[in-house]
Amino acid sequence: MIDAHHHLWDLNAVDYPWLMEKGKKRFFGDPTPIQRNYLIDEHIKLAAALGFKASVHIQVGAADGLEEAKWVNKIVSENQAWPMAQVAFCDLSGDQREIHLDELQKLSSVVGVRQIIGRSPAEDSSSKTNELLTSDSFMKGLQSISDRGLSFDLQIIPELSETCAAVFSQFPNLQVILCHAGSPYNRTEEGITSWSSDLNHLSKLSNVSCKLSGLGMFDHNWTQATVAPIVTTVMEQFGSARVMFGSNFPVDSLSSSFKALFERLTSIVDEKYFEDVFFKTAQRIYFPNFSSG
């Protein structure tokens, strides 16, 4: 199995301003319990105990994205018994985009890029990241990573789905992976219905896949029953061949243990789809040379 979405951080090696900011509650809750090093040995211990054999590291807001990517690449080279691909940060709208992408592609573990467009309504209103969707420079950046054979991890809020579908339909050869099931932050019946309708804009695009990850970020009291409608909707709209599991650890350790998270999702997903959701989809997109052996 492959854990297709997790983070690592060494606070002595890389600067993460958002993580070390004291006393500020984030859209996923109070980060105090995770304001510590979370290293590869700890993640392997948690994941391997459940049968995982590989993982995908996702950029996580370092002050210097290239510095973070180089650090992760070093971790990969030092832990070859645990295959790990990485999705790194690049400002696709920036003047230094092509230079940055050239540098990233010198790192053997880099397979994709993530530049967050949406986190939550409150944070988006101050960060203005939504404006990327109307940026010509960002469009050129998406074309560049498509041409380079890199994938794009898409993090948004549901309200941006229709606009995103219009954008990413222009790049049919770009593998797009929707993080955290499109961030259904409103867990009321009305909110889930609205999210499902929004999600349909993206699920219609054959080049878009979806991660069952981050389901505890907007509800720390989540249970198998409360997220079942989310998981079921994702499976119905995308089909198992375009759905993958991600732990989102250590962020999701704020709402559950790794074991509980995994067991809740395996209880919802039909067993006949396990191979796709927990292995094949992530293998196809992130590292096709990795074998199940």
C-alpha positions, -999 to 999 in steps of 0.1 A, spaced: 0 0 0 10 36 -6 2 65 17 -3 92 -10 -3 123 12 18 130 43 43 156 56 76 155 74 94 183 91 126 189 110 123 223 127 161 225 130 166 219 93 139 238 75 120 270 85 82 266 86 68 300 96 31 289 98 40 259 120 60 278 145 36 307 149 25 306 185 -11 311 197 -27 312 162 -55 287 155 -55 275 119 -84 262 97 -75 226 108 -74 235 145 -48 244 171 -13 233 158 3 232 192 5 194 195 23 191 161 48 219 167 75 194 170 97 174 147 79 147 127 106 126 110 106 97 86 113 70 112 81 80 131 60 80 99 74 46 87 66 31 121 30 42 120 24 33 83 43 1 81 24 -13 111 -7 -12 89 10 -27 58 21 4 39 53 1 20 58 35 4 45 71 6 43 105 -10 56 136 8 36 168 1 51 202 5 40 219 37 46 256 36 83 260 42 98 295 39 119 282 11 102 255 -10 134 245 -28 152 241 6 124 219 17 125 198 -15 163 193 -11 159 182 25 131 157 15 153 144 -13 181 138 11 157 118 34 146 97 3 182 89 -6 190 79 30 160 56 33 159 36 1 141 7 17 111 30 20 102 44 -15 90 80 -12 81 104 -40 76 141 -33 53 169 -45 73 201 -40 63 238 -39 68 261 -68 52 295 -74 39 288 -108 30 325 -113 64 338 -103 92 353 -124 116 326 -113 93 297 -121 113 280 -148 146 283 -129 129 269 -98 113 240 -118 147 232 -134 162 230 -99 134 208 -86 137 184 -115 174 178 -106 160 161 -75 151 125 -83 122 122 -59 102 152 -73 72 140 -93 49 170 -89 41 204 -77 16 218 -51 7 254 -49 -23 258 -26 -52 278 -40 -77 274 -12 -75 265 25 -107 279 41 -129 309 34 -113 329 63 -77 322 54 -83 326 16 -98 361 22 -64 372 35 -40 351 15 -56 360 -19 -44 326 -33 -78 323 -51 -65 349 -75 -42 324 -91 -71 310 -110 -73 343 -131 -35 347 -134 -20 344 -169 13 336 -153 -2 308 -134 -17 293 -166 17 294 -182 31 276 -151 5 249 -154 14 244 -191 51 242 -181 47 215 -155 24 196 -179 51 198 -206 77 187 -181 57 156 -171 50 168 -135 17 164 -118 -2 191 -99 -17 187 -64 -48 209 -61 -60 221 -28 -91 242 -28 -124 249 -11 -156 236 -28 -167 270 -40 -137 271 -64 -145 238 -80 -164 251 -111 -137 277 -118 -110 251 -113 -127 227 -137 -127 254 -164 -90 260 -158 -78 224 -157 -99 213 -187 -74 234 -207 -46 210 -196 -58 175 -205 -23 160 -203 -17 173 -168 -24 149 -140 -43 168 -113 -48 154 -79 -75 169 -57 -63 170 -21 -86 163 9 -116 154 -12 -120 190 -21 -121 202 15 -158 197 25 -156 221 55 -193 225 60 -205 192 74 -242 200 77 -265 180 54 -269 212 32 -231 217 32 -224 181 20 -250 184 -7 -235 216 -19 -199 201 -18 -211 171 -38 -226 193 -65 -194 214 -67 -172 183 -68 -190 171 -98 -174 198 -119 -140 183 -113 -149 146 -113 -161 150 -149 -125 157 -160 -106 124 -167 -73 139 -158 -84 147 -122 -80 122 -94 -91 126 -58 -75 119 -24 -94 106 6 -73 126 30 -76 154 55 -111 143 64 -106 152 101 -93 187 95 -127 204 96 -142 181 122 -120 167 149 -149 146 162 -153 128 129 -164 91 129 -169 64 103 -205 74 101 -200 111 97 -175 108 68 -192 79 50 -213 103 28 -180 120 18 -162 88 10 -191 73 -9 -196 104 -30 -160 105 -40 -160 69 -49 -192 73 -70 -181 104 -88 -144 95 -95 -145 57 -96 -118 37 -77 -92 41 -105 -91 78 -97 -92 77 -59 -63 73 -35 -57 72 3 -36 98 21 -31 99 59 -23 137 60 -2 129 90 9 145 112 -18 172 107 -46 146 110 -31 133 142 -50 162 157 -82 143 151 -74 106 152 -46 80 154 -32 67 121 -47 33 129 -82 47 136 -81 68 105 -71 39 83 -97 15 99 -125 39 95 -118 44 58 -113 6 51 -147 0 68 -164 24 43 -146 15 10 -158 -17 -6 -131 -43 -3 -131 -49 -41 -117 -13 -45 -89 -16 -19 -62 -23 -44 -70 8 -64 -76 32 -35 -47 20 -13 -21 12 -41 -28 14 -78 -40 49 -82 -11 64 -63 13 41 -80 1 51 -115 4 88 -108 33 93 -84 57 65 -91 48 39 -117 81 21 -113 73 10 -78 61 -26 -76 39 -43 -50 66 -68 -42 
